[in-house]
Amino acid sequence: MTGRSFAPAPVPPGSLGVAAMVAVQLASALSVHVIPAVGAAGIAWFRLSAGRS
């Protein structure tokens, strides 16, 4: 081992923005079916257990 560390290739900021937009839209689309199934208390429990507030 030579002690050199190789950094991964940088990710372009535009692709991070697109990934964030896709994540928001996907979560919104999935929540339409989940919220009626588990109710408000279930969603509150999930958000607290997932570490989101």
C-alpha positions as CSV (number, residue, x, y, z in Angstrom):
1,M,0.0,0.0,0.0
2,T,1.4,3.4,-0.9
3,G,-0.6,5.5,1.4
4,R,-2.3,7.3,-1.5
5,S,-6.0,7.8,-1.4
6,F,-8.1,8.3,-4.5
7,A,-11.1,10.5,-4.2
8,P,-14.1,9.5,-6.2
9,A,-15.0,11.6,-9.2
10,P,-17.0,14.7,-8.2
11,V,-20.7,14.7,-8.8
12,P,-22.0,17.6,-10.9
13,P,-24.3,19.9,-8.9
14,G,-27.0,19.8,-11.5
15,S,-27.3,16.0,-11.1
16,L,-27.7,16.4,-7.4
17,G,-30.5,18.9,-7.9
18,V,-32.2,16.5,-10.3
19,A,-31.8,13.6,-7.9
20,A,-33.4,15.7,-5.1
21,M,-36.3,16.7,-7.3
22,V,-36.9,13.1,-8.3
23,A,-36.8,12.0,-4.6
24,V,-39.4,14.7,-3.6
25,Q,-41.7,13.8,-6.5
26,L,-41.4,10.0,-5.8
27,A,-42.1,10.4,-2.1
28,S,-45.1,12.6,-2.8
29,A,-46.5,10.0,-5.3
30,L,-46.0,7.2,-2.9
31,S,-47.5,9.0,0.1
32,V,-50.8,9.3,-1.7
33,H,-51.4,5.6,-1.2
34,V,-49.7,5.2,2.2
35,I,-51.4,7.9,4.2
36,P,-54.9,6.5,3.9
37,A,-53.7,3.0,4.7
38,V,-51.8,3.9,7.9
39,G,-53.5,7.1,9.1
40,A,-52.1,10.2,10.6
41,A,-50.7,8.4,13.7
42,G,-48.9,5.9,11.5
43,I,-47.3,8.6,9.4
44,A,-46.2,10.5,12.5
45,W,-44.6,7.3,13.9
46,F,-42.9,6.7,10.6
47,R,-41.5,10.2,10.4
48,L,-40.2,10.0,14.0
49,S,-38.7,6.6,13.6
50,A,-37.0,7.6,10.3
51,G,-35.4,10.6,12.0
52,R,-37.3,13.2,10.1
53,S,-39.2,16.0,11.8
